[in-house]
């Protein structure tokens, strides 16, 4: 059995373990991991931006696989089921868990962040953290199937015909464009600082217009105050300031990108005097079946976002690629 251990910064060790796979408890399943998505959050972890994630540990919170064993009380899934994984696990009993706010459970954890994740051959999970996928969906798609983006964008209350600006042409931004379309947005603009990333994104056709963002001070001139909803998937000081300029009076701003550094010199009157609503995005954990159905029906296209594939042995090369933000690379996955 193999286990890829993150040792800190960009250092990894692939361990070969003897013996049999672990045995699940009564309410758990044993997963043969098949694919793991490499996420921008992994890069933030490697840079030390997530103090809760400490080496040595196994990364990987975007996970799919096949169930190979079940505990005696497991009823919702069975051996042989192909599944996607919710990496956030709660106690299942507290008020927050009952409200589907498992991410705030005081006794919870997250695979690949505060507990060993998917970059290994086998992983034991609570039954409630796995969701079956249809036969036509690949393990790669299932690994990067992002319920969190769907729930976060839903918060914005997008109404039919709304104009939406998505900042950041990475995989999350491209998924957010598609979710906005599903929710009824009338016109979607994808904004990005790097022209090379826009050039990669535009042929995918997931937005109606493409904008090279040049600065926050003026809202890029002609787009100031033009959008009912702005979704910031970039998570930078510049993108947040730009979002506040670009959104209309009484508009909504969603902050989805993880900020590596505190944001200073924000003019709070941009929020107060424009009567804006600003949402965070630590999304609730429901909606998995809805997103699975949307991906299966082709309403959300993940297949074309997956541009790079690596074996577990090649994983360090994959993390390096994602960190370097190569223009023609959108989403990288590991094939376990």
C-alpha positions in Angstrom: 0.0 0.0 0.0 1.2 3.5 -0.9 0.9 6.7 1.1 2.2 10.1 -0.1 3.4 12.0 2.9 3.8 15.8 2.8 6.9 16.7 4.8 6.5 20.5 4.6 6.9 23.1 1.9 7.3 21.2 -1.4 8.8 18.0 0.1 7.0 14.7 -0.2 7.8 11.1 0.6 6.1 8.1 -1.0 5.9 5.4 1.6 5.3 1.7 0.8 3.4 0.0 3.6 3.2 -3.7 4.3 0.1 -5.5 5.6 -3.6 -5.3 4.8 -5.8 -2.3 4.3 -7.4 -0.9 7.4 -10.8 -2.3 8.6 -13.8 0.1 8.8 -15.8 0.4 12.0 -19.5 -0.3 12.1 -20.6 3.1 10.5 -17.6 3.5 8.2 -16.5 2.4 4.7 -13.1 1.5 3.3 -12.4 3.4 0.1 -10.0 2.3 -2.6 -9.0 5.8 -3.7 -9.0 6.2 -7.5 -8.5 10.0 -8.1 -7.5 13.1 -6.1 -7.8 16.6 -7.3 -5.0 19.1 -6.7 -6.6 22.2 -5.3 -5.3 25.7 -4.8 -6.0 25.1 -1.1 -3.3 22.4 -1.2 -0.8 25.1 -2.4 -1.9 27.4 0.4 -1.3 24.6 2.9 2.2 24.0 1.5 2.9 27.7 1.9 1.8 27.7 5.5 -1.4 29.6 5.1 -3.4 27.0 6.9 -1.9 26.6 10.4 -4.3 23.7 11.2 -2.6 21.6 8.5 0.8 20.5 9.8 3.3 18.1 8.3 3.9 15.3 8.2 0.5 14.4 6.8 -1.3 13.1 3.7 -2.8 15.8 1.5 -5.8 15.5 -0.7 -9.4 16.7 0.1 -10.9 16.3 -3.4 -11.4 12.5 -3.5 -13.2 9.8 -5.4 -13.0 6.0 -5.3 -14.6 2.6 -5.0 -16.0 1.1 -1.8 -14.2 -2.2 -1.1 -15.5 -2.9 2.4 -18.3 -1.6 4.7 -19.0 -1.7 8.4 -22.0 -3.7 9.8 -24.3 -0.7 10.2 -23.7 0.8 6.7 -26.9 0.8 4.7 -26.8 3.7 2.2 -23.9 2.3 0.1 -22.3 -1.1 -0.5 -19.2 -2.8 -1.8 -18.5 -1.9 -5.4 -20.2 1.5 -5.4 -18.3 4.3 -7.1 -18.4 7.4 -5.0 -17.3 11.0 -4.5 -16.3 12.1 -1.1 -17.2 15.0 1.2 -13.9 15.6 2.9 -15.5 17.5 5.8 -16.6 15.2 8.7 -18.6 16.3 11.7 -19.8 14.4 14.8 -23.2 14.0 13.1 -25.0 14.8 16.4 -24.6 18.5 17.3 -26.9 21.3 16.3 -24.5 22.5 13.6 -24.3 19.0 12.0 -28.1 18.7 12.1 -28.3 22.0 10.2 -25.8 20.7 7.5 -23.2 23.2 8.9 -20.8 20.4 9.5 -17.8 22.6 8.5 -18.3 24.4 11.9 -18.6 21.3 14.1 -16.4 21.7 17.1 -15.5 18.0 17.0 -15.2 17.8 13.2 -12.2 17.5 10.9 -11.3 17.6 7.2 -9.5 14.9 5.3 -6.4 16.3 3.7 -6.3 19.4 5.9 -6.7 18.4 9.6 -6.5 14.6 9.0 -4.7 12.4 6.5 -6.4 12.7 3.1 -6.8 11.0 -0.2 -3.2 10.7 -1.5 -2.9 7.1 -0.5 -4.3 3.8 -1.8 -7.0 3.3 0.9 -9.0 5.6 3.2 -11.5 4.9 5.9 -14.5 7.3 5.9 -17.8 7.7 7.7 -20.7 6.4 5.6 -22.3 9.8 5.6 -19.3 11.3 3.7 -19.6 9.3 0.5 -22.1 9.8 -2.4 -22.6 7.3 -5.2 -21.9 8.6 -8.7 -23.6 7.3 -12.0 -21.8 4.9 -14.3 -21.1 7.5 -16.9 -19.2 9.8 -14.6 -15.4 9.3 -14.4 -13.5 9.1 -11.1 -11.6 12.2 -12.2 -14.8 14.2 -12.6 -16.1 12.8 -9.3 -12.9 13.9 -7.5 -13.2 17.5 -8.5 -17.0 17.6 -8.3 -17.4 20.9 -6.3 -20.5 21.1 -4.2 -18.9 24.0 -2.4 -18.9 26.3 -5.4 -22.6 25.4 -6.1 -23.7 26.2 -2.6 -21.5 29.4 -2.4 -22.9 30.8 -5.6 -26.4 30.0 -4.6 -26.0 32.3 -1.6 -25.8 35.3 -4.0 -29.5 34.9 -4.8 -28.9 35.2 -8.6 -32.1 36.1 -10.3 -33.0 35.4 -13.9 -31.3 37.9 -16.2 -28.7 39.1 -13.6 -25.3 40.3 -14.9 -22.5 38.4 -13.1 -18.8 39.1 -13.0 -16.5 36.2 -12.0 -13.0 37.1 -11.0 -10.3 34.5 -11.5 -10.1 32.2 -14.6 -8.9 29.1 -12.7 -11.0 26.0 -12.2 -13.1 27.5 -9.5 -13.9 30.5 -11.5 -14.9 28.4 -14.5 -17.1 26.3 -12.4 -18.7 29.4 -10.8 -19.5 30.7 -14.4 -21.4 27.5 -15.1 -23.2 27.5 -11.8 -24.3 31.1 -12.3 -25.7 30.0 -15.7 -27.6 27.1 -14.1 -29.1 29.6 -11.6 -30.4 31.9 -14.4 -27.7 34.5 -14.9 -28.4 36.5 -18.1 -24.9 37.6 -18.9 -21.6 36.3 -17.4 -18.2 38.0 -17.6 -15.0 36.3 -16.7 -12.3 38.6 -15.5 -8.6 37.7 -15.0 -5.4 39.6 -14.6 -3.3 37.3 -16.8 -4.2 37.5 -20.4 -2.7 34.0 -21.0 -5.2 32.4 -18.6 -8.1 34.3 -20.3 -6.8 32.9 -23.6 -7.0 29.4 -22.2 -10.5 29.9 -20.7 -12.2 31.6 -23.6 -12.3 28.6 -26.0 -14.3 26.7 -23.3 -17.2 29.1 -23.8 -18.3 29.1 -20.2 -18.8 32.9 -20.1 -20.3 35.4 -22.4 -17.5 38.0 -22.2 -13.9 38.0 -21.1 -12.1 40.9 -19.4 -8.5 41.4 -18.6 -8.6 43.1 -15.2 -6.0 45.9 -15.0 -6.6 47.5 -11.6 -8.9 48.1 -8.7 -8.8 51.9 -8.5 -11.3 52.7 -11.2 -13.2 49.4 -11.5 -11.5 49.1 -15.0 -13.3 52.2 -16.1 -16.2 51.1 -18.2 -17.2 48.2 -15.9 -17.5 50.2 -12.7 -20.9 49.6 -11.1 -22.0 47.3 -14.0 -22.7 44.0 -12.3 -25.5 42.9 -10.0 -23.3 40.0 -8.7 -19.5 39.8 -8.4 -17.9 36.5 -7.5 -14.3 36.8 -6.4 -12.5 33.5 -6.9 -9.1 35.1 -7.0 -8.7 35.9 -3.3 -6.3 38.8 -3.5 -6.4 42.4 -2.2 -6.7 43.6 -5.7 -9.6 41.3 -6.7 -11.6 42.3 -3.6 -11.1 46.0 -4.2 -12.0 45.5 -7.9 -15.2 43.6 -6.9 -16.4 46.5 -4.7 -15.9 48.9 -7.6 -17.5 46.7 -10.3 -20.6 45.8 -8.4 -23.8 47.9 -8.7 -25.5 49.8 -5.9 -27.5 47.3 -3.9 -25.5 44.4 -5.4 -24.0 41.3 -4.0 -20.3 40.2 -3.7 -19.2 36.7 -2.9 -15.7 36.1 -1.6 -14.7 32.6 -2.6 -11.0 32.7 -3.1 -8.8 32.0 0.0 -6.8 35.0 1.0 -3.1 34.3 1.7 -2.6 37.7 3.2 -4.8 40.3 5.1 -6.4 42.9 3.0 -5.7 46.5 4.0 -6.8 49.9 2.8 -10.4 48.8 2.0 -12.7 51.8 1.7 -15.6 50.4 3.8 -17.9 53.1 2.4 -17.8 51.2 -0.8 -19.9 48.7 1.1 -21.9 51.0 3.3 -22.9 53.7 0.8 -23.6 51.3 -2.0 -25.7 49.2 0.3 -23.9 46.0 -0.7 -24.2 42.5 0.7 -20.9 40.7 1.0 -21.0 36.9 1.5 -18.3 34.6 2.8 -18.2 31.1 1.3 -17.6 28.5 4.0 -20.4 26.6 2.4 -22.9 24.3 4.0 -22.5 20.6 3.1 -25.8 19.8 1.5 -26.5 19.7 -2.3 -24.3 16.8 -3.3 -27.0 14.9 -5.1 -28.0 18.1 -7.0 -24.5 18.7 -8.2 -23.9 15.1 -9.2 -27.1 15.3 -11.3 -26.0 18.6 -12.9 -22.6 17.2 -13.8 -24.1 13.9 -15.1 -26.5 15.9 -17.3 -23.7 18.0 -18.7 -25.1 21.3 -17.2 -21.8 21.6 -15.4 -18.8 20.4 -17.5 -15.9 19.3 -15.5 -14.3 17.0 -18.0 -12.9 19.8 -20.2 -11.4 21.5 -17.1 -9.1 18.5 -16.4 -6.0 19.3 -18.3 -3.2 17.4 -16.4 -3.0 13.9 -15.0 -0.3 12.5 -12.8 0.3 9.1 -11.0 0.8 9.1 -7.3 4.5 8.7 -7.9 4.4 11.9 -10.0 2.4 13.9 -7.5 5.2 16.3 -6.5 5.4 17.3 -10.2 1.6 17.9 -10.2 1.7 20.1 -7.1 4.6 22.1 -8.6 2.6 22.6 -11.8 -0.4 23.9 -10.0 1.7 26.2 -7.9 3.4 27.7 -11.0 0.1 28.5 -12.6 1.1 27.5 -16.1 -1.3 29.3 -18.4 -2.7 26.4 -20.4 -3.1 24.2 -17.2 -6.6 24.4 -15.6 -7.1 21.5 -13.3 -4.7 18.7 -12.4 -5.7 15.4 -10.9 -3.8 12.4 -9.4 -4.7 8.9 -10.7 -4.3 6.6 -7.7 
